[in-house]
Amino acid sequence: MIKKYSKKYIAEFVYGATDGTVTTFAIISGVVGAGLSPLIVLILGVSNVLADGFSMASSNYLSERSEIALSGHKQKNKHPIKSSAVTFVSFIAIGTIPLSPFIVALGSSWVADRQFLISFIATGIAFALVGAIRGRVTGEHPLATSFETLVIGGIAAGIAFSVGFGLRILIGV
């Protein structure tokens, strides 16, 4: 039953989890690259996880409803509310991982001194985990899917850091 359910909603899980991780770490990378306060990471990160997670879930719901309206039946017997819930929960659950060191840093000076490095490592682990789950559910090799997800997510994170760093140099902060 769980395997059948996970196969049915794997696309929503991968979509939500990957985008949640990418967008959250992109915010972190951009803020750190720009040399701004870690408190800005928390404000933007929490706002992103909640608002963008809801946005993705509602977009998923509306797109599935559109498919149903066009075809006259549910695609692959998916339910739009369940699909959007999987997207939302995976976005928040996995998307919070890169942000967690900045939350923990509020009570730990050791973590505060290393919060970006810890976030970087945690983000890599999150990407690899999503890829491994994807591989396990789809029958692909989990190491290959982990590596693929890690590379794609890493490129997005690199772009965000580069933009933040570049703007920092450009405006002379």
Buried (B, 14 or more C-beta within 10 A) or exposed (E): EEEEEBEBBBBBBBBBBBBBBBBBBBBBBBBBBBEBEBEBBBEBBBEBBBEBBBEBBEEBBEEBEEBBEEEEEEEEEBBBEBBBBBBBBBBBBBBBBBBBBBBBBEEEEEBBEBBBEBBBEBBBBBBBBBBBBBBBBBEEEBEEBBBBBBEBBBEBBEBBBEBBBEBBEEEEE
